[in-house]
Amino acid sequence: VMCSYNAENGQPSCANDWLLNKVLRSWKPDALVSTDCGAVNNLKGPPVYAPDDESAAAWSLMNGTDLEMGDHLFNSLPAAIE
């Protein structure tokens, strides 16, 4: 499933725990969620305002996105863990 750029209930769909983990995975527990190009980078703007690449990538991953397409922000996840 590819998450969209828009927000649902004020949360971007690519970082929306309720939408991706509670709803989608209740229907299909093994669903793989992919972003569209730039969706993780967009988390650095409204309404999330992630301060850096590491935060945007971690926010997305922790809230249900599995695969990032287009950008390379998931490459910064090791730094987010540290």
VMD Tcl script that draws the C-alpha trace (Angstrom):
set ca {
  {0.00 0.00 0.00}
  {1.30 3.47 -0.80}
  {0.44 6.12 1.74}
  {-0.61 9.52 0.45}
  {0.75 13.02 0.94}
  {-2.39 14.29 2.64}
  {-3.23 14.20 6.34}
  {-5.99 12.29 8.08}
  {-7.21 13.79 11.37}
  {-4.25 16.18 11.35}
  {-1.61 13.45 10.90}
  {0.22 12.90 7.60}
  {-0.85 9.51 6.28}
  {2.76 8.26 5.99}
  {3.24 8.85 9.72}
  {-0.24 8.09 11.00}
  {-0.23 5.35 13.63}
  {-4.02 5.15 13.75}
  {-4.43 4.84 9.97}
  {-1.50 2.52 9.22}
  {-1.19 0.38 12.35}
  {-4.66 0.36 13.87}
  {-6.88 0.41 10.75}
  {-4.85 -0.93 7.82}
  {-3.08 -3.68 9.75}
  {-6.32 -4.78 11.40}
  {-7.55 -5.53 7.88}
  {-4.26 -6.91 6.55}
  {-1.67 -7.61 9.28}
  {1.15 -8.27 6.82}
  {0.56 -5.08 4.77}
  {3.70 -3.35 3.51}
  {3.42 0.45 3.49}
  {5.50 2.47 1.05}
  {5.78 6.24 0.73}
  {5.50 8.28 -2.39}
  {8.55 10.35 -3.40}
  {9.26 13.03 -0.82}
  {6.59 12.06 1.72}
  {9.06 11.50 4.57}
  {10.87 14.75 3.75}
  {7.49 16.51 3.89}
  {7.32 15.67 7.61}
  {9.84 18.46 8.15}
  {7.02 20.90 7.31}
  {3.53 21.35 8.73}
  {1.87 19.82 10.69}
  {4.75 17.70 12.10}
  {7.74 20.09 11.79}
  {10.33 17.35 12.33}
  {13.57 19.22 13.10}
  {15.85 17.08 10.90}
  {16.09 14.06 8.57}
  {16.62 11.64 11.45}
  {13.47 12.77 13.23}
  {11.35 12.69 10.07}
  {12.54 9.17 9.21}
  {12.04 7.88 12.75}
  {8.57 9.47 12.99}
  {7.50 7.79 9.76}
  {8.96 4.38 10.61}
  {7.59 4.35 14.16}
  {4.11 5.23 12.94}
  {3.69 2.55 10.30}
  {5.71 3.25 7.14}
  {7.96 0.36 6.06}
  {9.64 1.56 2.87}
  {10.65 5.00 1.65}
  {10.55 5.72 -2.07}
  {12.38 8.58 -3.75}
  {14.34 10.24 -0.95}
  {17.08 8.82 1.21}
  {15.93 9.93 4.65}
  {15.64 6.33 5.89}
  {19.45 6.20 5.47}
  {19.60 8.49 8.52}
  {17.83 5.97 10.79}
  {21.09 4.66 12.33}
  {21.81 8.19 13.54}
  {18.27 8.41 14.93}
  {18.89 5.28 17.00}
  {22.05 6.72 18.50}
}
mol new
graphics top color blue
foreach p $ca { graphics top sphere $p radius 0.5 }
foreach p [lrange $ca 0 end-1] q [lrange $ca 1 end] { graphics top cylinder $p $q radius 0.2 }
display resetview
